[in-house]
Amino acid sequence: MRKIILIFLSISNFSFAQKKVERQQLIWYGYYNALKFNENWALLSEIQERQFYNPTAQHQLVFRSNLERKLAGNWNVSGGMTLFLQNPNNPNSESNLTVPELRPDIGFNSKQKLGFLTISHRYKAEARFFHDVENDKLVGGFRFSHLRLRYQLGFDFPLWKKEEKQKIILKVKDEIMFNVGKKIVKNTFDQNRIYLALNYKLNDSYAVEMGYMNWFQQQKSGTDFYNRDILRFSLFHTIDLKKEKQ
């Protein structure tokens, strides 16, 4: 029994020795716009600026737009495109190359109220097309890489309400992502994101949000990981065209 335990401990120590986890700190700034055409259709757009700090460096810039359609019950369906501009994952990198990526996507989401609590589910599939790179330079065009499947579970807890249009909500979310494709060998699991935030709704048009996200991501090697601590600052802007016409 003693020999078995020693063998088990040796294998465990070897496995952990092979795993490399790199800690990083980032700040994300986001603007989210919802343009509501009517009760069934809306255009959702966003811009996200993502930067490293300690040290400071550009990481990612994201432009996303989705057309959303209300379905039966509490379900919605959406489809759209994302332009993703990726800088090196190492803030100390000497390279300043920005690699574009296109991500067409389709998704389904729902919200359900259980008493004071609101539970949300979001399912999304996105195709990833990366721009070709050679010798640290952009060449050619975009090439399909793989599919990524995403599932997010969210909980909204109302904490304070002054009037119908003003309230503070505690948001808790967890999202897991998986890679699918012939090029995916060792990192079928892509990443997991845990998010905690306070959302202050000012009125029907504006809301501000501040939160913390832990982003744990597996790299292509399968044994190297990023563990990122992220502060997020977001502005939400809703434009209801139906109300504008009244």
N, C-alpha and C positions, 0 to 999 in steps of 0.2 A: 504493500500500500504506500509505503514511504517513497519507493522508487517511482510509482505512478504519479504521485503528487509532484515530485521533483521534475519529472518529464513534462507534466502539464504546465508547471510554472515556467519551465524553460521555453516551451512553445509560445506561451502567452507573452513573455518578455521579448521574444524574437518578433512576434507580430506587432507589438506596440513600438518596438524599435524601428520597424520599417515605416510606420505611419508618421508623417510630418504635417503638423498643423501650424499655419502661419496666421498670426493675429494682425488685424488691420483696423484702422479707425477711419470712418467717413462721415460726411454730412451730405444729405440729399435735400434739395430745394425743389418743390413741385407746384405747378399751376394746373388745375383740373377744371375744365369747362364742360358743362352740360347744356347743350342747345336743344330745348324741347320744342318740337314742331307741333305736337298734339299729345293726346293721352297715350298713343301707341308708339310713336316714333321719336327718337332722340339721337343727336350726334354727340358723342363723347370724345373729347380731345384733351391731351395733356402734354406738358413739357416738363422734363425732369433734368436737373443739373446735379451731377454726382461728383463729389470731390473727396480726395484723401485729405486728411489733416494729420499733422505730426508724423511725417512731413506733409506739406501741402503740395498737391499735384492734381491735375485733371484726371478723372477716371472714365466717366461715361456721360453722354448727352443723349437724351431719349425724346423722340417725337412720336406720339401715338394718336391714332384716330379710329374710332369704331362707330358704326351705325347700329343702333340698338332697336329691337322690335319687341313689344310686349306680347307675351303669349297668354294662354289660358292659366288661370290660377295666379300664383305668385312668381311665375317663371318669365324670364326674358332671354332672347337670343341675340347675339351680336357678332359682327364680322368686321374686320378692318385690317389696317396695316401699321407697322411700326418701323421707323427709321432709327437705327441704333448705332451710335458712333462710339467706338471702343478705343480707349487709350491703354497703354500697358498696365497690367495688373500689379506691377511693382512700382510704387511711387518714387523709388530711387533709380528707375530705369533711365539710361542715357538716350533712349529712343523716344521721339515725340510723334511717332506714326499713329495716325487715327484711322482705324479700320471700320468702314461702314458695314452694316448688316441690315438686311430687309427681313421682316417677319410678318407675313400674312397670317391671320389667326381667325378662329371661330370659337365661340364660347357660349355657355349657358349659365345663368345665375338665378338664384331665387332668394327671397327674404320671407321669414315667417315670424310672426309675433307670438310669444308665449308669455302672457301676462305683461310684465314690464320689460321683459327681455326680448331682443330681436336676434334671430339666428340667420346667418346667411351662408349660402353654398355657391361656389363658383368653380365651374369646370371649363378648362380652356385647352385647345390644341393649337400649336403654332409651328409653322415650317420655318427653318432658319437657313437663310442664304447669305453666305459670307463673301466679301470681296476678295479676290485672289491677291496674295502678297508674295513677293519674291525679292530677296535681298533687302528686306526692310523698306520695300517700295510697293505701292499699289500698281498692279498690272491687270490687263484683261478686264473682266467684269465680275459678276456675281455667280457663285456656284452653290448648288443645294448641298447642305451638310447633313441635316437630320431633322426629325420631329421632336418636339418637346411637349409632354403632357403635364398639365398643372391642375392641382385641386387646392382650393382655399376654403377653410372653415372660419367663420367670424362670429363674434358675439358683441352686441352693443348693449351697454348698461347705462340708462339715463341716470345722471347724478343730481342734476339741478335744472329747474325750469322756472323762469320768471314770467314769461308770457308764452303764447302759442308759438311765437316765432323765435324765441331766444331760449337756448338750452345748452347744457354741457353733457357730453356723452363719453363714457369710457369705452374704448374699442380694444378688443383682444382678437388677434387673428393668427392663424398658422397656415402656411402654404408649403406644400411639398411638390417637387418637380422631378420628372423622370425623362431620360433621353431614350429615343427609339430610332434605330437605323443601322445600316451595315457598318458605318464608321464607328459606332459605339461599341467598344470592346470591354473597357474596365470601369466605365463610369455611367452605368445605367441609372443609378441614383445621381441626380444632378445637384440638388440643393434643397435646403429647408429654411424657411423664413418665419421667425416668431416676431410678432409686432404688438406693441402696447402703446396706446395713444390717448390723448384727451382732445376731443373735438368740440369747439365752441361755435355753435350756430348763431350768427348774428341776426339773420332774417331769412326770408325765402330765397334770397339771391346769394348771400355770402356766408362762408364758414371758414374758420382757420383751425389748423390742427398741428399739434406738436407730439412727437412720439419717438420711441426707441425700437430699433429692429436688430435682431441677431440673425445674421446671414451666414449659414454654414454650408459650404459648397465643396464638392469633390472635384478634383482636377482629372485630366485625361489619364494620368498615370494610375489612378485608382488608389494610391497610397498617400497622395498629397492633398491637403485640404486647406481652404481658407475659412477662418473664423472671424467674421467682421462685425464690429460694433458700429451701429449707424444711428445718428440723430437725424430725424426727418422734420422738416418744416413745410407745411402745405397750405395752399389757398384754394378753396373750392368756390366756383362761380357758376351759378345756374341762371340761364336766360330762358324764360318761358314765353315763347312767341304768341301763345294763345292769350296770355294775360296782357301782352303788349298791345294786342289789337283791340282789346276791350276798352 
